[in-house]
């Protein structure tokens, strides 16, 4: 009887574990699809630089503002309150609302007739997309135990490259096709030019994802600790409490923030790719879009796989900072590649260098949120993720594209865009590499600290 009971319990636990694993990977796939759509909408304006600049009479500095701060300002401003909200209410509900906002604002950009309305529409995209990272990282962390979390997080982060690749590859073809069409008249809304039609066509279909969010199961929040975090009567931590936890461990979190900020800033250089290849080698938007899209699709998965392989290898050897080591390795590959690709003597060599840049960036990008999930406890994980994205977005979205446009205007020669891109890659990349390498020991100590506070992996599994 006891043996039969034991077998029954084991079978029930196995069924429960299998169902939980299936639910977790379904969530990862759906959240990855959300990440892909968000990056398509985020990168779309970079494909439309030429016609938008011509129709609206913009300078390179204004274009830089549209590519970076127009999206990034509200992305970083609302990220913190969204993280606070996601630590208290349904994360799938917050995501559904965010998807609805950003897709609607992408479509609304089709109605812009001057710089300011287009700027406002990009603000709205930033507000909506600010919901993705805090909710997704928190959900994935609660679906998966620490031992398998890095792999799931890396799959989710691959959506950044699949999304950017889709924007360039399919978006470039779409823009090229729509450019040959006559303007579309929408009655009282007036005439839509090809670039405006592109915003409309890309924005509307993404709304389906908002409904699919409600097919996710809201998992129990893992790895909550009582030490070092003041909580209210409902067991929730305030934003100041989350910030205090991070500030007390500033070396470990700072190492992660600097490395990921460098990764995002380097990636933002590709927002200038259409202009770079046009001005330097005479490529049109279709050819640039296809080439860059193929590189994202090739380099992104290769880099993600490299990051997973490195993390698994170092983890099996007992390194607690395995994910952080993968971050450093990715930057070692990415920094020199991003610095040299704009200076290549031919477009073909630039494409080859850019492939290695994407491999390194993907390895580093996949490691970032996985690193965060190992040092941020459960009750502040969404807020910690929001703080993380606040900091790296200030660097990548606000600082990234505008200085390139500013330097190009300062050089008074559009063809010197390539030098501005290289200067920024080196000025950001070299200091970041040195700082992240110096902070690995501090990060490792904080991983060990949180493991001690939450108990052993066996205890975690028992409470899952």
Secondary structure, 3 states (H helix, E strand, C coil): CHHHHHHHHHHHHHHHHHHHHHHHHHHHHHHHHHHHHHHHHHHHHHHCHHHHHHHHCCCHHHHHHHHCHHHHHHHHHHHHHHHHHHCCCCHHHHHHHHHHHHHHHHHHHHHCCCHHHHHHHHHHHHHHHHHHHHHHHHHHHHHCCHHHHHHHHHHHHHHHHHHHHHHHHHHHHHHHHHCCCCCEECHHHCEECHHHHHHHHHHHHCCHHHHHHHHCCCCCCCCCCCCCCCECCCCCECHHHHHHHHHHCHHHHHHHHHHHHHHHHHHHHHHHHHHHHHHHHCCCHHHHHHHHHHHHHHHHHHHHHHHHHHHHHHHHCCCCCHHHHHHHHHHHHHHHHHHHHCCCCCHHHHHHHHHHHHHHHHHHHHHHHHHHHCCCCHHHHHHHHHHHHHHHHHHHHHHHHHHHHHHHHHHCCHHHHHHHHHHHHHHHHHHHHHHHHHCHHHHHHHHHHHHHHHCCHHHHHHCC
